[in-house]
Amino acid sequence: MKFKIKKEILLENLNNVSKAVSTKNVIPVLGGIKFNLTNEGLFLTSTNNEIDIESFIDKKYIDSIEKTGSIIIQGKYLLEIIRKLPDGIINIEIIDGLKIMIYNDNSNFNLNGIDASEFPNISLDTSTNPIILSKKVIKNIINQTLFATSTQESRPILTGINFKIEGNIMECVATDSYRLAKKIVELDSTVENIINIVIPGKNIGELIKILNDEDENVEIHIFSNKILFKFDNILFQSRLLNGTFPDTSRLIPQEFELEIKTDLNDFYNVIDRAALLTTEKDKNVIKFETNGNELIVSSNTPEIGKVEEKLVVSKNNDKNIKIAFSSKFMMEALRTINSKDIRILLNSDVKPIIIKNDEDDNIIQLLLPIKTY
């Protein structure tokens, strides 16, 4: 294998495939990136047994291909070398079978490679009827739900996002059993069979790092045990979680005793300041109380101090409420909303708190209150 390529082209593609390079060096080959140079171009592939990524650089973006071939190069060192080399043309060449030379006019690196035949056999399949969504929509779905996934491996199914498609409606739900995020998306086409899958949160979190904000489409190919996203020159494949995601539809109340409307930024800033005197070990609890059209937000941590904030809001009736919740969870939910105003929907101090906005009725955030007595 011997070729020349511009640094920025190689680095961009290496950055994409590096998301699947294993940092746990149990099996050395999983810490590597497979280079497969053909007369059509360069295929870069990586896997950590959770996700597989392939990026293809067409021959028109390669300055010269002198000799085709395949090898696995350790990702950690390769990325650092390419990143720190000056801009311009980089030469990559296999010498003596498993030695890699990476060089330009002034720098020369020698790395030990691994035989390409040791790379896991990855099957990057596509289906005949993929679901088509824009990158922008997929990024929104992930940004508005991922934060609510569980980090506890005791209930593995809750560490993922549930994608349920019926007809042309896709519901995406994440919950850690203390809060819930739900996003509804209308698809351009109808699916024949109901799809109900759970994608590991940490895997789809890597996908979002590769997607840009363009309106270009992504093909989504769904199988019984894996899902593949195809876009630009990239194939991104993730395994699916086994098990049944809990039915969360009954958790979201349909009727509310009290609706509070307020400016999102003002409310966020009040919560943010009240949270300054809370602690993680006490679940970052703050109290929320209405008195007429005045909202009083407070926190009291005996070893630190107390704070009280007031905010004028509008309500749909004269009822008042006292409720407590996690400021951390509330702020994470508020950060997903892109709107000037929000509606806080309440029933009692022990029933879920629902947050909606008028500009996008397809996103619902739910928090469970915390008992403070």
Solvent accessible surface area in square Angstrom, and as a share of the most:
residue,aa,sasa,rsa
1,M,10,0.05
2,K,62,0.26
3,F,1,0.01
4,K,77,0.33
5,I,0,0.00
6,K,83,0.35
7,K,20,0.09
8,E,100,0.45
9,I,38,0.19
10,L,0,0.00
11,L,31,0.15
12,E,112,0.50
13,N,11,0.06
14,L,0,0.00
15,N,49,0.25
16,N,24,0.12
17,V,0,0.00
18,S,24,0.15
19,K,53,0.22
20,A,0,0.00
21,V,25,0.14
22,S,18,0.12
23,T,129,0.75
24,K,156,0.66
25,N,111,0.57
26,V,125,0.72
27,I,82,0.42
28,P,81,0.51
29,V,12,0.07
30,L,16,0.08
31,G,4,0.04
32,G,1,0.01
33,I,0,0.00
34,K,50,0.21
35,F,0,0.00
36,N,47,0.24
37,L,2,0.01
38,T,40,0.23
39,N,110,0.57
40,E,106,0.47
41,G,0,0.00
42,L,0,0.00
43,F,61,0.25
44,L,0,0.00
45,T,13,0.08
46,S,0,0.00
47,T,3,0.02
48,N,41,0.21
49,N,99,0.51
50,E,47,0.21
51,I,3,0.01
52,D,19,0.10
53,I,0,0.00
54,E,36,0.16
55,S,0,0.00
56,F,51,0.21
57,I,3,0.02
58,D,46,0.24
59,K,106,0.45
60,K,148,0.63
61,Y,112,0.43
62,I,13,0.06
63,D,69,0.35
64,S,38,0.25
65,I,52,0.26
66,E,101,0.45
67,K,134,0.57
68,T,54,0.32
69,G,25,0.24
70,S,44,0.28
71,I,1,0.01
72,I,0,0.00
73,I,0,0.00
74,Q,45,0.20
75,G,1,0.01
76,K,137,0.58
77,Y,118,0.45
78,L,0,0.00
79,L,20,0.10
80,E,71,0.32
81,I,18,0.09
82,I,0,0.00
83,R,103,0.38
84,K,158,0.67
85,L,6,0.03
86,P,80,0.50
87,D,120,0.62
88,G,34,0.32
89,I,69,0.35
90,I,0,0.00
91,N,21,0.11
92,I,0,0.00
93,E,33,0.15
94,I,34,0.17
95,I,52,0.27
96,D,130,0.68
97,G,54,0.52
98,L,82,0.41
99,K,85,0.36
100,I,0,0.00
101,M,37,0.16
102,I,0,0.00
103,Y,46,0.18
104,N,26,0.14
105,D,144,0.74
106,N,144,0.74
107,S,33,0.21
108,N,95,0.48
109,F,80,0.34
110,N,96,0.49
111,L,30,0.15
112,N,104,0.53
113,G,11,0.11
114,I,30,0.15
115,D,62,0.32
116,A,19,0.15
117,S,97,0.63
118,E,108,0.49
119,F,21,0.09
120,P,45,0.28
121,N,156,0.80
122,I,41,0.21
123,S,61,0.39
124,L,36,0.18
125,D,61,0.32
126,T,70,0.41
127,S,39,0.25
128,T,131,0.76
129,N,128,0.66
130,P,36,0.22
131,I,13,0.07
132,I,71,0.36
133,L,13,0.07
134,S,20,0.13
135,K,1,0.00
136,K,100,0.42
137,V,49,0.28
138,I,6,0.03
139,K,36,0.15
140,N,67,0.34
141,I,1,0.01
142,I,0,0.00
143,N,82,0.42
144,Q,19,0.08
145,T,0,0.00
146,L,47,0.23
147,F,49,0.20
148,A,0,0.00
149,T,18,0.11
150,S,13,0.08
151,T,122,0.71
152,Q,116,0.52
153,E,124,0.56
154,S,100,0.65
155,R,122,0.45
156,P,69,0.43
157,I,20,0.10
158,L,6,0.03
159,T,21,0.12
160,G,0,0.00
161,I,0,0.00
162,N,12,0.06
163,F,19,0.08
164,K,77,0.33
165,I,1,0.01
166,E,96,0.43
167,G,28,0.27
168,N,51,0.26
169,I,68,0.34
170,M,4,0.02
171,E,56,0.25
172,C,0,0.00
173,V,8,0.05
174,A,0,0.00
175,T,8,0.05
176,D,18,0.10
177,S,59,0.38
178,Y,137,0.52
179,R,19,0.07
180,L,2,0.01
181,A,0,0.00
182,K,21,0.09
183,K,19,0.08
184,I,43,0.22
185,V,14,0.08
186,E,124,0.55
187,L,9,0.05
188,D,149,0.77
189,S,70,0.45
190,T,97,0.56
191,V,26,0.15
192,E,171,0.77
193,N,116,0.59
194,I,104,0.53
195,I,35,0.18
196,N,84,0.43
197,I,19,0.10
198,V,6,0.03
199,I,1,0.00
200,P,4,0.03
201,G,4,0.04
202,K,137,0.58
203,N,4,0.02
204,I,2,0.01
205,G,12,0.11
206,E,42,0.19
207,L,0,0.00
208,I,30,0.15
209,K,126,0.53
210,I,19,0.10
211,L,7,0.03
212,N,69,0.35
213,D,96,0.49
214,E,90,0.40
215,D,100,0.52
216,E,88,0.40
217,N,94,0.48
218,V,0,0.00
219,E,56,0.25
220,I,13,0.06
221,H,4,0.02
222,I,38,0.19
223,F,56,0.23
224,S,115,0.74
225,N,98,0.50
226,K,34,0.14
227,I,3,0.02
228,L,0,0.00
229,F,5,0.02
230,K,85,0.36
231,F,7,0.03
232,D,96,0.50
233,N,59,0.30
234,I,7,0.03
235,L,32,0.16
236,F,1,0.01
237,Q,10,0.04
238,S,2,0.01
239,R,88,0.32
240,L,14,0.07
241,L,23,0.11
242,N,140,0.72
243,G,62,0.59
244,T,122,0.71
245,F,16,0.07
246,P,46,0.29
247,D,90,0.47
248,T,11,0.07
249,S,65,0.42
250,R,187,0.68
251,L,77,0.38
252,I,14,0.07
253,P,31,0.20
254,Q,150,0.67
255,E,145,0.65
256,F,52,0.22
257,E,89,0.40
258,L,4,0.02
259,E,49,0.22
260,I,0,0.00
261,K,80,0.34
262,T,9,0.05
263,D,34,0.18
264,L,16,0.08
265,N,103,0.53
266,D,68,0.35
267,F,0,0.00
268,Y,47,0.18
269,N,66,0.34
270,V,5,0.03
271,I,0,0.00
272,D,55,0.28
273,R,110,0.40
274,A,0,0.00
275,A,21,0.16
276,L,133,0.66
277,L,50,0.25
278,T,18,0.10
279,T,30,0.17
280,E,124,0.55
281,K,158,0.67
282,D,66,0.34
283,K,127,0.54
284,N,22,0.11
285,V,33,0.19
286,I,0,0.00
287,K,105,0.45
288,F,3,0.01
289,E,60,0.27
290,T,5,0.03
291,N,90,0.46
292,G,39,0.37
293,N,91,0.47
294,E,58,0.26
295,L,0,0.00
296,I,27,0.14
297,V,0,0.00
298,S,28,0.18
299,S,5,0.03
300,N,105,0.54
301,T,9,0.05
302,P,126,0.79
303,E,115,0.52
304,I,86,0.44
305,G,26,0.25
306,K,154,0.65
307,V,35,0.20
308,E,110,0.49
309,E,29,0.13
310,K,115,0.49
311,L,26,0.13
312,V,122,0.70
313,V,10,0.05
314,S,60,0.39
315,K,34,0.14
316,N,92,0.47
317,N,53,0.27
318,D,137,0.71
319,K,105,0.44
320,N,87,0.45
321,I,20,0.10
322,K,138,0.58
323,I,7,0.04
324,A,6,0.04
325,F,1,0.00
326,S,8,0.05
327,S,1,0.01
328,K,80,0.34
329,F,44,0.18
330,M,0,0.00
331,M,24,0.11
332,E,32,0.14
333,A,2,0.02
334,L,3,0.01
335,R,146,0.53
336,T,17,0.10
337,I,11,0.06
338,N,137,0.70
339,S,18,0.12
340,K,139,0.59
341,D,45,0.23
342,I,1,0.00
343,R,45,0.16
344,I,0,0.00
345,L,6,0.03
346,L,1,0.00
347,N,27,0.14
348,S,36,0.23
349,D,55,0.29
350,V,77,0.44
351,K,100,0.42
352,P,21,0.13
353,I,1,0.01
354,I,0,0.00
355,I,0,0.00
356,K,39,0.17
357,N,3,0.01
358,D,82,0.42
359,E,124,0.56
360,D,41,0.21
361,D,88,0.46
362,N,69,0.35
363,I,3,0.01
364,I,18,0.09
365,Q,1,0.01
366,L,6,0.03
367,L,3,0.01
368,L,73,0.37
369,P,23,0.14
370,I,40,0.20
371,K,139,0.59
372,T,63,0.37
373,Y,189,0.72
